[in-house]
């Protein structure tokens, strides 16, 4: 399966629509600070696949303090060469729509079709759990839940046994534990348990390998130097044979070579001066970029503070609005008392 597009709305921190398009094949990396919504996106994908749209167990998808929100998730993906589009809305105006190529499904039929083709099942009621996810559940390992992989394997066991044979039972049994212990013991002979660094025979072999590589490098360097000396000797003998009759031509040739080298050196100096200027410009640009980055960081902090103040103000407004009927009742009661007192005063004056 390859995800192509994700869109969420009114889901946890994403009250406004957020859409991610053009996901690449393989691994797509989402980076951001804490509480920026990375886990929320993963939860949205998981809810789209595993949660029934009618389930009340999706209450954690609702934005905080907004009981009227209707969290929605829309996914587009490819499965076995066919384009799929899945849309779900939870809690309010619940619905589920599924498009598989040119075919369309709605409601419970859409969810059952999705579960049937992808190999898992939905719960009869309540939130979805590991025992309902089957083999796809093995692909959803959340942060801090890696130690619970054995439970997911147990729930997916019947299908895995039919596909892989009875060897899966050995892996999940005490014999599998013994095999794991044996592998760990053999590994401890080669790598340290705490840092994973080579030890014992493995470390000695690596050290011998490094020594052999160093000796080989030295020998290669000596051979190259010897060959250069042999070539230089042959060149000197050839030059000597040519210069025995006309030695002045050798000096003229050397002078021309020296002039050529001098020209090259002057060119290098000019290039170095240009590179030094470019380096100064790069350093200045880098400092400017750092200043902008610091300014952006301050603006981001100010924005977060304003968001927190806005949320606090919204909460206070909600509380005051909830208390308004009581205050209006007190005002009406006070006005009635005032009118009664005014009538009595008028009577007394008469």
N, C-alpha and C positions, 0 to 999 in steps of 0.2 A: 504494500500500500504506500502511496505517496501523497502527502497532504499538499494541496495547491493554494488554498485560501482559508482564512479564519476571520470571522466577524462576530463581535460580541456587543451587546447593548444592555444597559441597566443591570449589569452583573458585577456585584461587589463594588470595587472602586471605579469601575468603568461605567459611569452613569450615561455618558454620551457614547455614541457608536464608535468603535475602534475596529479597524480592518487591517489585516496583514495579508499582502498578496505576494505572488511570485516566490513562494517557498522553493528552495533549491532541492534537488535530489540529495539523499544522504543526510548528514547532520546539519541542522540549522541552529545556530547559537544565539540565545537571547541574553544580553548583558544589561545590567542596570543596578542601581542601589537597592537596598532593602525596602520592602513595602512599595515597590514601583509597579507590581502587578504581574511579575513573571509567573509565580505559582498560580495566579488567578487564570492565566491563559491555559495552563496545563489542566487545571480543574475544569475549565470550560470544555476542552476537548473531551475529557473523560466523561463529563456529564452528558455531552451530546451522544456518545456511544453507549453508555451503560445505564443512565438514569431514564426511567419512564417519564414521559412529559406530563403525565397525570400525578406523579408521585409527590407527596408532601415532604419527602426526604431531601428535596432540593432547596430547602429553606436557607441553607448557608450561601446560596448564590445571590440572595437578595441584598441590595445595597443597605448599609447600616442606616437605620432610622427612616427608611422609606418602605412602608408596608404596601404601598400601591404599585410598586415596581413589578414589571414582568420580565425577568431575565430571559434573554434569548441568545442562542448560539447558531451560527450558520457555518457549515463546513463544505468545502469542495475538495474531492480527492479522486485519485485514480486507483482502481482495483482490477487487476487482471485485464488491463487494457481498456476498461470501461470507465467513463466519467460519471462520478456520483456527486449528488448535491443533497445535503441533509440540513434541514432547518427545524429547530425546536424552540418552543417558548414554554416557560415554566411558571407555576403559581397563579398567574393572571392570564386570561384569554389563552388557555393552554392549547397547544396544537403541535403536530409533528408532520412534516412533509418530506418525502424522499423521492428523488429523481435518479433513476438508473438508466443512463442513456436517454432513450425516448419514452421510457415507462415511468409512470408516476404512481405513488402510493401515499395514503394519508392515514393519520391516526394510528390505531393499534396495528393495522395491517402493515404500515410502514415500519414500525418498530419490530414486529415479528419477522418481516422480510430482512431487515438489517441484521438481526440476531441470527437468523437462519444462514445467511450467506457468509457471515464473518465468524460463526462458530462459538456463540456464547448465548446466554439467556437473560431475560429480565426477571426481577423478583415479582411475586404476586402482588405484594404491597410493601410499602416502606422503602428505605434507601437501598441502593444496590451495594452488594458486598462481594468479597473475594470469591465466595462459592458460586457466584453467578457468572463470573467473567471467563471461565475456561482458559484455553490456551492464550487468548489475547491478554488476559490478566497478568501473564508472566512478563509482558512488555511494559507494565506500568509499575515501576518501582519508585515510590516517592522518597523524598529526602528523609532520612532517618528510619526508613522501613525496610532496609536491606536484610535485616535479620529475620524478617517474616517471609522470606522467599519459599521456605519449606511448606508453608500453608498454601501458597498459591500453587506449588507443584502438586500438593496432595489433591487440591480441588480439580486440577487439570489432569490428574493421573489417569483416569479411564481412557481419555483420548490419546494421551501420550503413550500409554501401554499398547494401544491398538496400532499406533504408528511406529513405535520403537521396539516393541516386544517386551518381554518380561524383565529385561535388564534394568528397566526403570525401577522395578521393585527392589532390586539389589541396591540401587543407589540410595533409596529412601529407607532401607532397613539397617539393622545393626551391622550387617556385613559391609554396607556402604560406609558406615562410621569407621569400621576397622580399616577399610581401604584408605579413607581420608587420613586417619591417624598414621598409617604406614607411610603415605605420601609425605605428610608433614615431617615425620621422623627422617625420611631420606632427604628431604629438602633442608632440614636443620644441619645435615652433614656438609652441605654446600653453601648455605646462606645463613647469616645470623637471624634470629627470630625477631629482634627489635628493629634493626635498621635494614635488613635485607642485603647486607654487604657480603661479598664472597669470603669464605672461611675454609679451613682444612685443605684437602687436596685441590679443591677448585681454586682457592686463592693461590696455592703454590703453582698450579699450572698457569694461571693468569700471569703470575710474576715471571715464570720462565718464558712465557710467550713474549712479555714485554722486553725481557733481556735479549731474547733472540731477535726481536724486531729492531732493537737498538744496535745489536751487532751487525745485522743485515744492512741497516742504514749506513753504519760506519764503513762497511766493506764496499757498498755501492758508491759512497762518496770517494773512497780511496781509488776504486777502479776508474771512476770518472776523471779524477785528477791525473792518474797515470796516463789515461788515454789523451788527455789534453797536453800533457808533457810530450808524449810521443808525437802527436800532431805538430806541436810547436817545434820540436827538433827537426822534423822533416821539412817544415816551412823554412826554418833557419838555414838548413842545408841547401834548399832550393835557392833562397835569396843569395846565399854566399856564392853559389855557382853562377848566378846571373850578374852579381856585382863585381866579380873578379876583373872583368875587362873595363867596366864603366862605373866607377863608384859614385861619381857626382849625380848620376841619375837617381840613385837611391836617396840621396839627401834631398833632391828636388821633390821626389815622391813623398818623402816624410814631411817636408814643409807643407805640401799641398794637403796631406792628411791632417796635419796639425791645424791648418787654417779651417778646414772643414769642421773639425771638432770644436774649434773656437766659435765658429758660427752657430753650431748646435748648442753650445753652452750659453751663448748670448740669448738664443731663442728660449732656452729653458728658464733663464732669469726673467725674461719678459713674461713668460707664461706663469712663473711663480708669482710675479707681482700682481697679475690679473687674478690669480687664484686667491691671493691674500685679500684683495678687494672684495671678491665674491664671498669669502669667508666672513668678512666684517658685515656685509649685507645680510648674510644668513644668520649671524649671531643677533643682529638687530631685529630681524624678522622673528627669530625664535623668542626673544624677550618680549616683543609686541604680542606674540601669540600667547605667551604665558600670562601677560597682563590681562588680555581678553579672557583667557580661561578663568583667571581669578575673579574677574568681574562677572562672568557668567555664573560662577559658583555662588557668589554673593547674591546675585539676582535669584538664583534657584532657591537659596535659603529663605530670602524674603518672600518668594512666592509660596513656599511651604508654610511659612508663618501666617501669611494672609489666608491660605486655605484653611488652616486650623482655626483662625479667628472667625472666618466665614462659617465654618461648621458649628463652632460654639454659638455664634449669633443665631444661626438657623435653629439650633436646639432650644435656645432661650425663647425665640419667637414662637416655636411650637408649644412650649410650656405655657407661655402667656396666652396663646390662642386657646389652649385647652382649659385655662382658668377663666376665660372671658365670660362664659355663661354664669358662673357663680358671682362674678363682679357685677354683671348686668342685673342679676336678681337682687343683689344688695342695693344697687342704685334705685331700682324700681321701688323696693321696700322703703328706702329713705325718702323718695319723692312722695310716696303715699302718706308717710308719717308727717312730712312737711305740709302737705295739703290739708291734712286733718288739723294740724296745729294752727294753720293760717285761718281755717274756718272758725275754730274756737276763738282766735284773737278777734276776728271780725265780730262774732257774737258778743264777746266781752265788751268791745268798744261800743256797740249799740246799747 
